[in-house]
Every structure is written in structure tokens, then in C-alpha cells.
């Protein structure tokens, strides 16, 4: 495997900016929403399997 050289004017290293308080708050709200949605889906799937008579929920 060969080493790849950076072309002139191109930087392969990406430095991200720190998140603002507003962005961080929005991200946390989104993650909480996703977690609760997943929890609801999983609970409904367990209830469906229980009603079908399955001994082990998915």
C-alpha cells in the first residue's frame, strides 16, 4: 500500500468547530426524541408478540 500525498491546496485533515450551546441543545433534543420513539416501537412489538402467544418477545 502506497502513501498518498496531499495535492497542493488540499488539506486531508478536518478540524471541526466546537458546537454552540444552541446546536448542542438541539442535538440532545433530537436524540431524546429518537430514543423515545425507538422505545415505543420496541414496546409495541413486545406487546404484539405477547398477544400472539409468543413466549419470548423480540
Contact map, one row per residue, 1 for C-alpha under 8 A:
1110000000000000000000000000000000000000000000000000000000
1111000000000000000000000000000000000000000000000000000000
1111100000000000000000000000000000000000000000000000000000
0111110000000000000000000000000000000000000000000000000000
0011111000000000000000000000000000000000000000000000000000
0001111101110000000000000000000000000000000000000000000000
0000111111100000000000000000000000000000000000000000000000
0000011111000000000000000000000000000000000000000000000000
0000001111100000000000000000000000000000000000000000000000
0000011111110000000000000000000000000000000000000000000000
0000011011111100000000000000000000000000000000000000000000
0000010001111100000000000000000000000000000000000000000000
0000000000111110000000000000000000000000000000000000000000
0000000000111111000000000000000000000000000000000000000000
0000000000001111100000000000000000000000000000000000000000
0000000000000111110000000000000000000000000000000000000000
0000000000000011111000000000000000000000000000000000000000
0000000000000001111100000000000000000000000000000000000000
0000000000000000111110110000000000000000000000000000000000
0000000000000000011111110000000000000000000000000000000000
0000000000000000001111111000000000000000000000000000000000
0000000000000000000111111100000000000000000000000000000000
0000000000000000001111111110000000000000000000000000000000
0000000000000000001111111111000000000000000000000000000000
0000000000000000000011111111100000000000000000000000000000
0000000000000000000001111111110000000000000000000000000000
0000000000000000000000111111111000000000000000000000000000
0000000000000000000000011111111100000000000000000000000000
0000000000000000000000001111111110000000000000000000000000
0000000000000000000000000111111111000000000000000000000000
0000000000000000000000000011111111100000000000000000000000
0000000000000000000000000001111111110000000000000000000000
0000000000000000000000000000111111111000000000000000000000
0000000000000000000000000000011111111100000000000000000000
0000000000000000000000000000001111111110000000000000000000
0000000000000000000000000000000111111111000000000000000000
0000000000000000000000000000000011111111100000000000000000
0000000000000000000000000000000001111111110000000000000000
0000000000000000000000000000000000111111111000000000000000
0000000000000000000000000000000000011111111100000000000000
0000000000000000000000000000000000001111111110000000000000
0000000000000000000000000000000000000111111111000000000000
0000000000000000000000000000000000000011111111100000000000
0000000000000000000000000000000000000001111111110000000000
0000000000000000000000000000000000000000111111111000000011
0000000000000000000000000000000000000000011111111100000011
0000000000000000000000000000000000000000001111111110000000
0000000000000000000000000000000000000000000111111111000000
0000000000000000000000000000000000000000000011111111110111
0000000000000000000000000000000000000000000001111111111110
0000000000000000000000000000000000000000000000111111110000
0000000000000000000000000000000000000000000000011111110000
0000000000000000000000000000000000000000000000001111111000
0000000000000000000000000000000000000000000000001111111110
0000000000000000000000000000000000000000000000000100111110
0000000000000000000000000000000000000000000000001100011111
0000000000000000000000000000000000000000000011001100011111
0000000000000000000000000000000000000000000011001000000111
